[in-house]
Amino acid sequence: MNDFNAFAAPITKLIELNKTHFKKMAAAQQEAAKNYAELAEARIKAATNINNPEALNAFAKEQVELAQSSLEKFVADSKSLFEDTKAYNEQVLNIVKESAAALTPKK
């Protein structure tokens, strides 16, 4: 029975780790989609209020500022995703190492 538990424990850890990681990624994607939809709606509303050259100029300036802040957010989010993925990979490797050690016959 101990051999089975030694075999099953890492699998259970991997399943839980994957479930947690994928839930986190799905939540981040849902939040990003929600934010994008809200932004698109706000920008469409702003565009419909353009009724003179000054309003067009202001809208264009806002779009440039928005593009810059969106790029900065994208870079920050990408760094965060990279760090999360790196940590996830390290956890997977640790589980694999632990399982290999547990399953290696004792002399």
Helices and strands as residue ranges (DSSP letters): H 2-48, H 53-103
